[in-house]
Amino acid sequence: MKKIILVWFVCLGFATAPTFAASVSPQMIQQFKNLPQSEQQRLAKQYGIDPSQFGLQQGQSNQGLDNPELVSPRDDDEDVQKSDRKDKKDKNDFLQNDAGKLKRFGYEMFAGAPSTFAPTSDTPVPADYFVGPGDTIKVQLFGKESSQYDLTIARNGVLQFPELGPINTVGLTFSTLRETIIEKVKQQMIGVQANVSMGELRSIRIFVAGDAYKPGSYTVSSLATITQALFVSGGVSDIGSLRDIQLKRHGKVISHFDLYDLLLNGDSSNDLPLRSGDVVFIPAVGPSISVNGEVQRPAIYELKPNETLADVVKMAAGLKAGAYPKSSTVERFNVNGLKSVISVDLTENSGKQFVAKDGDYLRVKNSSKDYDNAITLIGAVVRPGVYQYQAKQTISSLLPSLGSDLLRDADLNYGLVIRDLDALGHIEVLQFSPANAISHPNTIADLTLAPKDKVVIFNANNNARNRFELNQLVNKRIEEIERVTGSSDNDNPLVSRDLFTSGFASLDDDRQQEDSVAGVVVSNNQRLEKQKKQQEQQAKMVSAEVEKMLMQLFDDKELIKLSYQLNREELLYPIINKLKHQSRSGEEAKVVAINGEVRFKGIYPLAENANVADLIAAAGGLSEGAYLKRAELSRIETTQDGSSLRHLSINLSQSLSDTRTAEKLEPRDVLTVMKIPEWQENQTVEVRGEVKFPGVYSIRRGETLEDVLQRAGGFTDNAYISASVFVRDSLKKQEELEIKKFADQLRREIATKGLSSENSTINYADAQQMLLDLQNTKAVGRLVIDLPAISLGIAEADLQLENKDLLYVPPKKQTISVTGEVQHPSSHRFKKGLSVEQYIELAGNPKKRADADRIYVIKANGAVELPDNSFWSGSDEQLAPGDTIVVPLDTEYKDNLTLWSQITGIIYNSAVALAALGNI
């Protein structure tokens, strides 16, 4: 529309003339009137328009009120400043208590007040609306004559009608004025009828006073009501009343508006329209009561005189489903300035009619989370959850089928029933075999259940399974803690979020997983200390949350649903902790332990009448190599004089074959299952290369390399036994430890050189590259053997084999390699009679930083020899095909790092060994 009017203005010459150059049509006048006042003023200024030519006075708005003066949305800083004048503990008008922060009800209605507020301008005008100066009356004449007028009531209350003359509108309602105009037209204009409607409304000036957010004078629509005045002024301040908003006219209160009627009941009958000069007065907040606990809307509510707790609960939207109103309490200040607690029963009339007072704190308690007649089923089942208890219910009726009710990897020999003994929460544990209970219903194996029993079915193995949902659950709980505490490690990429590695799977073992070689600990992870500390801090948080979750395992619906992902240790955790905590002075905790040759060694709850066979079933059964003729049962015997440890010898074969004769267990018993004497796990070695029957061979304890070579059929005619490579796994781990040790020493020496006050010419680029090469060096674990002597049957050269040993017999070689600080490291065909110096010349001679005094030779079998004069004199007796000549780095060339000679030796030797294995 603005563009159309602008085009008209240009066409009429407005852009060059201060006045109209042509007549203006009524349509243009009406469209100009429809523009906002600001737009009219801009066009009038830009194009020299006189608003009076459109029937408008200078500065007069044709629309009455486009957008009234408004306040900006509430700002937190302003709230803080306003609340600080009262009490800093009441910041943002919250009440701090042991249940958290309660907010005053209703004030959030104005918290997000918009910065623009469009008043009501297009709603039907009520019949009792009093017209006044500024209102526009639309009159349409039809019949013998047809015309339309937009008439504005002047300041003196007179409506100038072109055909009828002035009409006095003072004190008239719109309906009366309409009837007056229609009647005058009918009488004075024969054959013409009139249709009268309300046009643009006038604006009125009202006042908002008292405890408003922004009290002051505001221009609003003549149809504005009390609530619209509240929105225009930003609402009620943090100490203003919502229940006694007063409308004052000519100094008298004509209405009391309770905003709760609108908020709680949708009743706006008292939201009266305003007149010019009205005052909306907001007094200070009256008495209030805090409501918390099991109600739908906990908050602080303002009270009117004689309101009861029933009224208060209604304000709070009623009770929650889990509420226990019989045990509600009211905290009230007494005459001594102290708090007293009053118990009220909100289910009785006496409690409902209890009159609330200013400062009261109503707390509605919650019901118990325990089920009255339910069975909780968790673990390796298809449908974990809570089930209704039925009279004489058994395990077989709860789990009718092995195939459709249990998971495939469920342990069919071990299940538990956790039963409550008393109201104090003491429990007892019953053990059963799921396979026997389901396969033989209504027998002694099929336990009869009781109300509130918890049935636990375990997984048959603890292999890694998909724990993504469990991981998400713990992550969500930790994020909730971080949100409350305000601390988070989410932005730290070094912190591990592998929650189950640091939490569930390591509840009773805070040590990191480590390997040991010859009594020396080798860490599997070479992280920096800072990373380790961050991981430890995160693990503490995770473990704390995991323990908290597991202790609530039977009550946590989310965790019950995912309990099939928990392993044996995690499912037992809350049970064992409960048994430990319920033990009394002089009474031992009903737990037992098992270790040795079983599948899942650890601590287990002592079931009623359990014996040794039951404990072995709990541990997943015996492992391969368990000694059945004898096991040791350690038992603590307590007397008045003290306690002693007694060891019992148990025949496992007899206990397992006849469980009725098996030894009964007592609290804190420890069963140790021994290994068969001389038992060894299946151990293998591998023989590759030039033997007649290469492959993997099983070995017995004490078997030697010569024995395996004979089983492999001996060597082929193309075998080069002098260059054989023998690799041992335990030596590889030792080399890994050695490489790590040298890397740490080199790192420290580089740092020491950098911090030293002495002049240092250290080349850090070279040093860092050397450190990187060392860290990337792969350990080989090569053992130098004299295979020719072994093949001749010399016992002193033979060696006993270990698990995972590897022998590689290469084919005959015809080359010698030159590596290290030479111009072109390469391999050359072995020529009889050539010396070390001559081979080095073939490789382009040593580099400038080579150490010519420490050249050495790595023999084909892995042995290292330093050359003597015979090497240089041309003797070929000490060089053989497959040898490698190493020209080392001169470590004193510039940086003088003492470790470099050892480190370069490690790198070169490992490279040669790997090259020898490269043909495997």
N, C-alpha and C positions, 0 to 999 in steps of 0.2 A: 504494500500500500504506500509506504514511504517513497518508493521509487516512482510510482504512478503520479503521486502529488508533485514530486520534484520535476517530472517531465512537464506536467501541466504548468508549473510555475515558470519554467524556462520558456514554454510556448507562449505564455501570456506576457513575457517580458519582465518578469520579476527579477531576473538576474541583472538587469540594467536599469530598471526604474524603481524608485522608492515607493510608488503607488501602483495600483492596478492599471494596466493598459487596456483591459477589456472587462466585460462583465463576468462575474463569477457565478457559476451555477449553484443551485441548492445542494447538489450531490457533492460538489467540492467542499462546500461549507461543512456539510455533515461529516465527510471523511476527515477534514482538518480538525473538527471537534473531537473525533474519536481518537486522535493521537494523544499520547501522554503530554502533560503540561511541559515537561522538560524538552520534548521534541518540538512542540509548538514554539517555545521560546527560541530554540536553536534556529528553526526555519525562519521565524520572524526577524531575528537578528541578521541572519545571513542574506535574506532576500528583501529586507526592508518592508515587511508586511505589518500593517496596522491591525492588531487583533480586534479592534472595535468594528472593523468592516465585516467580521464574522459574527457579530453580535456578542463578542466577549469583551469584558473589561480587562485592562492591562493587569497582568499577574493573576487573573482569575483562572481557576482550574475548571475545565468543563466536565470533568469526571468526578468531582467531589473529592475523592481520595484514591489515589493510585497505589501508593505504598506509604503507610504512616511511618513516623519516626520510630525506629526500632533499635533495640540493643543487640550487641553481638552475642554469640553463644558463650556460655559460661566457660571461664578459663580456670584451670586447676590452680594457678598461682593466685588468682583473685579469691578463690575459695579458701586457700590457705591463709591469705592475709586476713580475710574476714573471720575465720575461725580462731586465728591466733589472738585476736583481741579478747576472746572469751576464755579459752584454755587450750593449750597446745595438745593436750591429750585428747581433745574432742575434734581433732583435725578432720575436715570434711564431714563433720557431724556424724561420726561413727562412734558406737559404743564398744569399747574394748572389754572383752570378758574372756573367760576360759574357753568358750566355745568358738571364739573367733570375733569377727567384726560384723555388727548389725548396722544396717542403714535405715534411716528414717523413711517410712513408707510414704510414697506419693511424690517425693521431691525429684525423683528421676524423670517425672513427667516434663519438667522444665530444664533438665540438665543439658539436653541437646537442642535448646530452642534455636530455630533457624534465624539467620541474619536477615532474611526477607520474609515478610508476613503479608499474605494477600487477604485483606478483609472481605467479608461477605458482601457482594455487590449485585449478584444475579439471582438471589432468592426471592420468592414472592413476598411482597410487602404486606404485613398483617393489616387487617381492617382498622385496628385501633392505633395505627401509626400516625403520630401528629406531624403534619407537614410543617416546614419552616423555611426560612431564608436559605437559598442555595439549592433546594430540591428542584428537580426538573419534572414538569408534567407534560406527557405526550398526549396530544389531542388529535384525533383523526376524524375529519368531517366527511360524510358521504351522503348521497342522496341527490338533491337538485344541484348541489355544489360539492366539489371534492377537493380537499386540501388537508395538509398535515402541519402541525405546529409543535415545536419543542419550546415550552414556556418555562422560564426560571422564576421562582418566587424571589422577589426583591427583598432587600434588607428590612423594609418596613412591613413585610408580610403581605404585600399586594402582588397579585398575579395579573399581569397586563395581557388581556386577551384582545387581539386586533379587532375582532368583529363585535365583541360584547362589552369591551371596556374593562376597567379594573375590577378585580374580584378580591375581597379581603379574606385571607386564609388564616388569620390569627386565631389559634385555639381550635382549628378544624382538624379532624382526622382525615386520612386519605379517603375513606369511604364517604364521609360527608362532603368533601370537596368534589369528589367524582359525581355524586348525585346532584350537587349544586350546578356544576358545569353542564351536565346532561340536560337538566331542567331549563337552564337559561338558553341553551341552544335550541331546545324544542320550542320555547316561547318566542324567541326573538328572530330565529332564522327558520322561516316556514319551509317545510319540505327537506330539511336537513337534520340528520341525526349525528350524534357524537359518540365516539369510543375513547374513553379516557384510561390511560395507564401511567404507571410511574416510570419516569426516566432515570437519569442519574441522581444519586442521593447526595445530600449535602454531607459535609464532614462536621464533626463536633469535637470540641475540646473537653477532655475529661482529665481527672487527676488520679494518680495511683500513689497512695501514701502508706506510711507504716513500714513494716518489714518486708517490702518488696525487694527484688533483686536490684532493680534500678528505679526507685521511686521518682516521680516527676509528672509533668504535664505532657499529654499525648493527644495527637489528632487522630481520631478514628472514625469509622463509618457511623452514620446515624443509626444503623441496625446493630452495632456492636453490643455484646453482652459482657457480663462480668468476667467470664473465662477468657474472652478475647482480649479484654483489657489486661488480664494477667499475662497472657502470652506476649502482648506488645511490650510489656515492661520487663520481660525476662522471667516472670514467675515469682514464686515466693522465695525469700532468702532462707539461709540455713537456720534462722531462729524465728521464722514467721509461722503463723498458724495456718493450717489447712482446713480447720473445722469451724472457724468463726470469721469468715471473710465478710466484711460489712459494706453495704451500699448506702452511702449518705447523700441526701439531697436537701439542699437549703439548710444544712446544719443538723438534720435529723436522720437517724438510722431508719431506713424504710425496709431493709431486708438483711437477713443473716444467711449467708450461703455456706453450706457444709460441702467442701470439695470431695469428701469421702463418699457422699451420696452418688456423685458422678463416677468416681473411680471404682467403687465397689458394686454399685447397683445400677449404674447407667442412668441415673435419675437426674435430669437437667431442668426439672420444673422450677427450681429456684434460681436458675441462671437468667436473671432479668435483663431486659434491654436497658441500655444507658441513654441518658439525655445530656445535653450540653451542660457542663458545669458539675456533673456528678463526681463524687469522690469514691473510689474503691479503696477502702482502708483495710490493711492487713495487720492485725494485732500480733503481739508476741505469742509464741507457741505456748499452749496450755499444758496441763499434766500429761505425762506419757508413760507407757509401759513397754518394756522389752519382752519380746516373745521369741523363744528359741527352742530348738529340739525338733521333735517329730511333728512339725506343722508344715503346711504346704508353702507358706511364705514367711519365713522368719524375718522380723524387722522390728523397728521401734514405731509404735502406734500412739497417736495423740488420743487422749481420752476426753470424753464429755462427762459431766457430773452423773454419778450413780450408774455408770456402765459396769457390767459384770464380766466375769471371765468367759461366759458364753458369748457375749458380744465381742470380746477380744479374740476368741478363737475363730469367730465368724469373719472378723477382719483379716485374720491370718489365713483365710481360705480353707479352714478346716484342718483336721488331723490327717496325717499320712496313714497308709495302710499298716505300717509297722509300729504305730504309736501304742503306748501303754498308758492311757489317760488316768488309770486308777492311781498311779504313783507320781502324779505331777507335783511340782513344788513351786512356791512363790517366795522369792527373797524380797524382804521389805525392811526398810530402815525404821528402827524403833525410836522412842523418845530419847534414848541415851546416845543416839548417833551410831549405833551398831546395827549390823544386819541380823535379822532373824529369819529363819526358814519355816514356812508354813506348808504342811502337806495338804493337798486338795485332791479330791476324787472328781474328775470331770465327767464321770458317768452318772453321778448323783446330783440331784437338784441343789443340794447344799453347796457342792463345788461349782456348779454352773452359775448360781446366784451370788457367788462370792464377789463382793464389790472391789473393783480394782482401784488402786491409789497411785498417786504420782511417785515415780521412781521404782515401782514394782518390777520384778524380773520373773516372768513365767517361763518355767522349763518343763516341757512335756517329754517324759522319758520314752525310750524305745523298748519294744518287746525283745525277748530273747531271740537270738538267731538260731538256737537249737531247734531241731525238729522233734515233734512229740512222738510220732509213730512212723519213722522212716528208716530205711536202710541206705547207707552210702556205699557205692561201689566205685572203686578207682583202680587204676593200673592197666594191665594189658588186656583190656576187654573192648569189645566193639562199641558198646554204649555206656561209658562211664557216666555216673550221675547219682541222683537221689531218687529212691523208689519207695513206694508205699509199703509199709510193713503189714503183713497179713499173718493171722494166727497160725502157729505151727509151720511157719515158713522155714525152708531149709536151703542149703546151698544149691541143690539140684533144681529147686523151684525158681530160684533167682537166676541161675544160669543153666537152662535146660540142655543146651547143646555145646559140645566141645568145638564143633566146627563153625557154628554161626554166632556164638556168643563170646568166644575167646579169640584173641589175635593169634596169628600163625606162630609167632615166636613166644607165646605165653609159656611160662614154666608150669608144667602140668603136675609137678611133684611138690610145689610149695606155695601155699596161700595162707593168709592170716585173717582172723576175725578179731577186731578190737572192740571190746565190750566195756561199757561204763559200769562201775561197781556201785557208786553212790553219788549223792548230789555234789560232793566235793570234787568230782572229776577224776577220781581214781579209776584206773583201767586194769583189765587183765587181757592177756593175749592167748588166743586159741589157734592152733596150727592144724591145717588139713591139707590133703592132697586133692587138687581140683579134678584130676583124672579119676581118682577113686570115688570122690563125692558125686560127680556127674554120671559116671558109669554104673555106680551101685547106689541108686537112690534109696532113701528110707533105711539105710544101714548105719552102723556106728561111724562110718567114714563120712556120712552126709550130715554135717553139723546142723542142729536146729538153731535158728537165729532168734534174736531178741530185738525189741525196739531200740533204736539208736545205734545198732551195730554198724561197724565199718568193715567192709570186706575188701581185702587188698589182694590183687593178682599181680604177680611179678613177671617181668620179661625173662626169658631163658638165657639171654646174653646181654652184655653191656656194650655191644658194638655200636659204633657211631651211627646215629640215625638222624633224620631230618628234624632239627629242633628250631626251625625258623619261627614258628608260631610262639614257642616258649621264649625264644630270644626276644621277639617283639613284645611279649607280655612283660618281661623283666625290664626291657628298655622303657616301656611306657611307665612302669612304676617308678623307675629312677628319674625319668623326666618330670614326674609329678613332684618328687622330692626336690629336684633342682629348681623347679618353679617356685616352691614354697621357700626354700632356703636362699634362693637367688644365686646359687653357684652352679656352674656348668662347665664340663670339659668337652662340649661338643665341638668347639672351635679348635681344639688341640689335635692335630692329626697323629700325634705320637701315642695317644691313649687308645688302648685296645678296647673295642666294643664287643669282643668275643665273650659274651656274658657267661656262657656255660663253662668255658674253659677256666675262667677266673672265679666263677661262682658255684654253680651246681656240682660240677665235676670235681671240685677241690675244696669241699666243705671242711674236711678234717685234715687236709694236707696243704699247708700254705707254701711248702717248698716248691721251687720250680723243678720241672722234670729234667733230670740230669743223667748222664752216663758216667761211668767210672772206669778208668783204665789203670790198672796196677795201683789202685787206691787213690788216684788223682782224679778229681772231678772235672769233667769236661762239659761245659754248658752247651746246650743245643742251640741257644740263641745268642748271637754276638752283638746284642744291642748295647748302646751306650748307657752309662749309669743314670743319666738324666731320664732317659726313656724308661728305664727299669723303675725308677722312683715314681714316675707318673703312672706307670702300669700298676704298681703296688697300691697307690692311693685310689685308683679306680677300682682295683680288685677288692679293696676294703669296703667301698661303698656297695659294690655288687654283692659281695658275700653277705653283708649285713641285710640287704634287701632280700636276698635269696633265702637266708635263714628265717627271716620274718615271714616270707611267703610259705615256706615249707612247714613252719609251725602252725600255720592256718590252713594246711592242705585240705583237711576234711570239711572246712567251712567256705573255702574260696571257690566259688562256682567256676570262675575262669580257669583256675588251675586244675580243678577236678576234670574239666572237659579235656585238658591237655595232659592228664596224668599218664596216659599211655606212652608218652615220650620220656618219662622219668625212669632212671635206672634203679637198681635194687637199693643202692646206698641212699638215694634221694627219697624213695618211698619209705624207707625205714627211719629216716632222720627224725620226723616228729614223734614217732612211736618210742624210739630209744630215749629221746630227750624227756618225754613224758614219764617214762619208767624211772629215769634217773632222778627227776625232780620230786616224784611222789614217795621216794624212799625216806624213811624216818630214822631218827637216831637209833643206832643198834640194829637197824634193818637194812640189809644190803639191796642194792638195786637189782631188779630182775632182768639182768642182761648177761649174756655169755659171749665168748669169743672163740674163733677157730682160725687157725693158720696152718701153713704147710701145703700139702698136695691136694688142695681143693680148688674149685673154679673161682669162687668169690670169697676170699678170706676177709675177715673183719668182725665187727661186733653185731650181734643179733639179739632181738628180744627173747627172753626165756618164756616159752609157751607153757601153759599148764600141762603138767605130767610129761614134759618133753624129755627125751633121752638122747643118747649119742647119735642114733640113726636119724632122729629128727633134725639135729643140728647139721649133720652132713647134707641132708636134703635142703635145708635152708641155705647152705653155702653152694648150692648148685650141683652137688655131687662131687665125687673124687676125680682128680685129674689123672692123666696117664702117668704111671710110675708110682702111684701111691702104694705104700706097704700095708697090706691088709692084716698081717699077723700081729702087728703091735703098733699102737698109738699111745700117746701120753696125754693124760687128763690131769691138769694142774688145778688144785682146789685149795681155797683159803679156808682154814678152819679157825674160828674165833672162839676163844675161851675168856674167862674172867681175867686171866693173867696176860692175855694178849692174843696174837694171831700167829699162825704158822702156815707154811705152804706145804701141801702134801701132793705127791705125784702118784697117779694110778696108771697102771699098764692096762690098756684096752685092746682086746682082740676084735678088730674091725670086721673081719670076715664073719665071726659069730654074731656080732651085734647087728649087722646088716641082714643076715639070713634069718634071724629070729629076733625081731624087734622087741618081743615081750621080755627077753632076757637082757636087753641092752641096758647099760648103766644109766640111771636117772641123773639128770643134770640138776645142779644147784646154782644159785646166783653167783655170778662172777667166775664161773668155771671157764677154763681155757683148754681147748682141745687142740693138740698138735698132731697133724697127720704126717708121718715120715715118708721119706722116699725109699724105694727099693735099693738096697745096697748095690753099689757098682752100676746103678741105673744111669743111663745117659740118654739124652734126647737124640733124635735122628740127626746125625752129623754127616756132612758131605764135603767132598773136595772135587775140584774140577781140573781135568787135564785136557789141554788144548794143543793144537799144533801137530808137530811131526812125531806122533805116536801111532801105533797101529789101530788102537781103539780109543780115540778121544771121546770124552764124555764126562758125566757127573757120576762119582763113585761114593757110595756110603762107606763110612769107616767106623771101626770100633775104637774104643779107647786104647791108646798105645800103638796104633798102627803107624808105620813109617812110610816115608816117600818111596823107598825101594819096593815095599810091598805093593803099593798102588801101581808103580811103574810095571811091575810084573803082571798085575791084573790087566793093565792097559796093553799088554802084548809087546812091550819094549818099543824101541825107536825105529823109525823108518830109515832107509838108506840116505835120505836127504836131510836128516836131522842135524842141526848144528847145536849140539848139546852144550858147548862152551858158552853160548850166548843165551841160554835159557833164562827166563824171567820167572821168579817165584814171588807171589804177592800174598801177604797175610793181613787179615782184617784188623787184628788187634794192633799190628804195627802201623796201619793206616790211621787209626785213632790217635796213636802216640804222635805221629807226624803232624796231624791236625792240631794237636795241643802245642807242639813245638813251633809250628808256623804262627799260631795265634800268639804265643809268648814272644816270639821275635818281632811280630808286628806291633805289639804293645810296647816293647822296648824301643823299637825304632821311632814310634810316635813320641815317646817321652824324650828320646835323645834329640829329635828334631826340635821339640819345644824347648828343651834345655839350651840348645845352641842358639835358639832365637832370643831367649831371655838373658843369655850370658852377657856380661859387660865386656868380655874380651872381644877383640876384633874377630869377626867371623865372616868367612867368605862362602858360607854354605849356600848352595844353589837349591832353593826350596822347590823349584819345579822338578829337578831331578830327584830330590828326596821324596816328594809326593808321588812321583811316578814309580819310584822304587817301592814305596809303601803299597801302592795300588797293585803292582805286579806281585808282590808278596801275598797280599790278601787274595788275589785271584789264582794263586798257585794251588793246584790240586794235589792233595796227598796221595801217594801211590801205595805205600806200605811194602816196598820191595825188600826182600831178604836175599842177601848174597849167599848162594849155595855153590858147592863144588859138585855139579851134576856128573861130570866124568868120573870122579872118585866114587860117587854113589852107584853109578852104573857098573863099576868094577867090583862092587860088594864091600867096599871099605866101610866098616861099621862106624868109625869115628866121623865120617863125613855125612852119614845119614842123619835124619831128624824126624821126630814125631810130628804127626800132622794135627792140625786144629780145624775146627769147623770153618767152612768157607775159604779154605786155602785154595790158591789157584796157581797151576804150573803151566807155563807156555813155552813150548819147545819150537823155536823158529826154524825155518829152512836155512840151508847154508847161505852165508852172506859173502859178498865180494867187495864190500865198500868200507871205507873209513870216513867218518864225519869230522868236520872241524866247526866248532861253534864258539860263541863268546865275542870278544872284542877283536874281530878280524874284519877286513874290508868286505868280504863276501862269504858269510857262513854257508857251507855247502858240504856235500858228500862226494867222495872220490873213489874210484876203483882202486882196490888194494893192489899195490905193486910191491913185490918183494924187494927189499933193499932200500926203500925210501925211508928217510928219518922223519921225526916229528917236525923239524924245521922245514923240511922240504914240503910236507903236507900243508904247513901253515903258509908257505910261499904260494902254493896252489890256490889258497883261499884269499890271496891278495895281501898277505903280510898283516901284522898286528896294527891296530889303530894307535893313535897317539896316546890315548889314555889306557892302553892295555898294560898289564903287569907281566912282563916277560919272565920275571924271576919265579913266578908261581904257576907256570903252565903245568897242567896235569892231564892224565889220561883216565877216562872211565872205560874200564874193560867191558867186553861184551857181556860178561856175567854180572856186571854191576859193581865190581871192585874198583877202587880208585888207586892209581899208582902215580907217584911223582917221577918225572923223567930224570935220569942221571946223564952222565956224559956220554953213555953209550947211545942214548937217543940221538944226541946231536952228532955223534961220530958216524952215524949211518947204520948202526946195527939194527937188523930187522927182527931179532929174536923176541923183543918185548912188544912189538906191535902185531896185531892179528886182525883179520876181518871182523867187522862189527864193533871195533873200538871207536871211541869218540875222544877227540883232542879238544880240551877246553882252554881257551885263553881268557883268564879272568880280568875283571876290571881293577885298575889300580886305585884302591880306596884312598890313597894319599895324594891322588892327582890334584884334588882341590879341597874337598869338603871335610876330609878327615873324620868321617863318621865311623866309629870303631866297629859297628855291627855290619858294615857293608860287605866285608869279605865273607862273613858267615852267611849273610842273606843271599848274596849272589851265588854262593855255593849251593844253597838249598834250591834256588830257582833253576840253576843249570842242571843239577842232578835230577830234579823232578822232571824237567823237560826231556832229558835223555831217556828216563824210565818210561815216560809216557810215549815217547817216539818208538821205543822198543815194543810197547804194547799196541801201537797204532795199527799193526797188521792183524790184530786178533779179530 
